[in-house]
Amino acid sequence: MRGQHDLRVSPEVAAACLEPATFRSVMSAFPSGVTVVTTLGADGAPLGVTCSATCSVSLEPPLLLVCLNRNSRVLSALVDRGQFIVNFLRDSRERTSSLFASSTMNRFETARWQPSRRGGLPLLSADSLAHAECDVAGVIDAGDHTIVVGAAVDGGVHDEASGPLMYWRRRYGRWPAEDDTRTVALTLAAEG
Ligand SMILES: Cc1cc2nc3c(=O)[nH]c(=O)nc-3n(C[C@H](O)[C@H](O)[C@H](O)COP(=O)(O)O)c2cc1C
């Protein structure tokens, strides 16, 4: 499996690039939510991988992207099937995130899931705030990762009350409680 597009950097740019450790530290300063990207293997088995490199791309048409390591076992299955779901994890779901980032391939033995109504793909509704079911719209190889652009064909919000699982500087966290949010807003207002 290889993508339709291959994004390359020139040798001059490659020679000028940051060291991996520096780049990792810089990028880990940027907080994100956590998703589990799921699909079905060729044999129909459910597959999923933890992914924080998830981003909204376009509203019309509704496009999003997930960025996965080229060696990801889930990546090849997802591209072959042409369909995937992005499950946006809710707070207190560190264990789900760790499970889908672990080296085991039996991740669904302990995960709660059900087949989605459209494509029968694995839906982690008990662990997520919302999900987007996507058809693969494009694949771009970018260095040691592959960007998969998905067109959202189904999905919805299933938990309005909870906050998201957050990830920042290689640590999990949670969205501030309502009181904390108000305190931050007041502090900012006072600072002018
Ligand atoms: C919080 C968190 C975020 C992650 N984000 C990504 C990501 O955006 N892209 C990626 O390729 N791997 C990411 N990973 C690592 C993968 O989940 C991990 O390498 C996984 O074992 C790969 O599984 P696979 O080979 O079955 O696809 C993340 C891990 C954690 C814990």
The ligand as an ORCA input file, in Angstrom:
! r2SCAN-3c Opt
* xyz 0 1
  C      -1.788      9.911     23.371
  C      -1.205      9.204     22.167
  C      -1.283      9.792     20.911
  C      -0.763      9.142     19.782
  N      -0.883      9.749     18.567
  C      -0.417      9.117     17.461
  C      -0.572      9.716     16.184
  O      -1.128     10.815     16.045
  N      -0.112      9.036     15.092
  C       0.529      7.824     15.217
  O       0.942      7.261     14.200
  N       0.698      7.236     16.422
  C       0.237      7.844     17.537
  N       0.394      7.261     18.770
  C       1.150      5.988     18.864
  C       0.321      4.776     18.404
  O      -0.942      4.737     19.056
  C       1.097      3.458     18.727
  O       2.371      3.531     18.131
  C       0.368      2.189     18.294
  O       0.946      1.075     18.956
  C       0.434      1.900     16.796
  O      -0.362      0.751     16.557
  P      -0.558      0.053     15.140
  O       0.819     -0.302     14.617
  O      -1.389     -1.165     15.419
  O      -1.243      1.001     14.205
  C      -0.115      7.879     19.913
  C      -0.037      7.289     21.179
  C      -0.573      7.934     22.293
  C      -0.485      7.276     23.638
*
